Structures are given as C-alpha cells and as structure tokens.
C-alpha cells in the first residue's frame, strides 16, 4: 500500500487505481461539511488497505471538526484534469451531502448524543463544540464545489454527471 500511495502522490497513476473512489469522495465531502480540514493534512491521513478490492479506503482521523470553512479543500492527490472518474464520484457525494435535509437528518438522529457531548466537553472547548450554522455555511461551499465540477465537465463534455 505504501508503493501505491507514493505512485499516486507522484502522479504516476490515477487515484481511481489506488483508492475506493466512492468512499474517498464521501470522505472528502464529509470532511468539508464538518469543517475538519485538519484531517486532510498529510500527517493526518490514514488508510485501510482492503485486501478484497486491493484499494485504499480513507479513515477519518484528527479532523478537529466544527470549523466554518472559507473554501472547499480537495483531496490532496486529486488532479483536476486526469481524475475524472473520481471527480464524478465526488460530484455525486457532494450532491447528497450538500442537501439541507442531509444535515438536518444527521443532527436530528443524533440530537441526544450531541447534547450529551456538548455538556461533557463544553467547558474544555468553551462552548464551541457544535455550531449548526457553521455546518449550514459549509454546505453552501459544498454546493458551490458541486456546481464548479458540473460546469467544468459540462463545458468539456467529458462525463455524464448524473
């Protein structure tokens, strides 16, 4: 798996040859939704090598989530010209995660636990443990990235995004 990661990092092979791109696309979308930029730094990247698929799968680690993002942070090894297969999956993931009801459903489903953790950890994090408005703002950034991908590939007529 180390060789695969080095080859994709150096641009010798495309990320769809190394990663489970569906999982990677959702991982990238969720990191951005939750403002977990810290988890996208190279020192915090963690992967599972799936022996059945022979692909790497992302493991979320040390995201420091909850931040309001200013822009979309792409997966660091993405080549916007070559990785059209991955970008199609990213578009699909962004389409799901940027929907307002997606976030509302997660928050509603985990309301009890969120409040419990807020109470337990609130003093250490100065009450900034969970900010729904940050997540809603981040969803707007996801939507913009989705539209940017759509426009880029519609213009080039490279793929059917649906």
RAHUPE-V868397 format. One record per backbone hydrogen bond with DSSP energy under -1.0 kcal/mol. CO is the residue of the C=O (numbers start at 1). NH is the residue of the N-H. E is the energy in kcal/mol with one decimal. If there is no record, write none. Layout:
# RAHUPE-V868397
co={CO,CO}
nh={NH,NH}
e={E,E}
This chain:
# RAHUPE-V868397
co={1,2,3,4,5,6,7,14,15,15,18,19,20,21,22,23,24,25,26,27,28,29,30,31,34,36,37,38,41,46,48,50,55,56,57,75,79,82,83,84,85,86,87,88,89,90,91,92,93,94,96,99,99,100,101,102,103,104,105,106,110,111,112,113,114,115,116,117,118,121,122,125,131,132,133,134,135,136,137,138,139,140,141,142,143,144,145,146,147,148,149,150,151,152,153,153}
nh={5,6,7,8,9,10,12,17,18,19,56,21,24,25,26,27,28,29,30,31,32,33,34,36,66,39,40,41,44,59,57,54,50,20,48,78,83,84,87,88,89,90,91,92,93,94,95,96,97,98,99,102,103,104,105,106,107,108,109,110,114,115,116,117,118,119,120,121,122,125,127,128,135,136,137,138,139,140,141,142,143,144,145,146,147,148,149,150,151,152,153,154,155,156,157,158}
e={-2.2,-2.3,-2.5,-2.2,-2.2,-2.1,-2.5,-1.5,-1.1,-3.2,-3.1,-1.3,-2.4,-2.5,-1.8,-2.6,-2.5,-2.1,-2.7,-2.6,-1.8,-2.3,-2.6,-2.9,-3.9,-1.5,-2.4,-1.1,-2.0,-2.6,-2.4,-2.2,-2.9,-2.5,-2.8,-2.2,-2.8,-1.4,-2.6,-1.7,-1.4,-2.6,-2.5,-1.9,-2.5,-3.0,-2.2,-1.5,-2.8,-2.2,-1.2,-1.2,-1.1,-2.2,-2.2,-1.8,-2.7,-2.6,-2.6,-1.6,-2.8,-2.4,-2.0,-2.8,-2.3,-2.2,-2.1,-3.1,-1.7,-2.0,-3.2,-2.3,-1.4,-2.3,-2.2,-2.4,-1.9,-1.2,-1.2,-2.0,-2.4,-2.1,-2.3,-2.5,-2.3,-2.5,-2.4,-2.5,-2.9,-2.4,-2.4,-2.4,-2.1,-1.4,-1.1,-1.4}
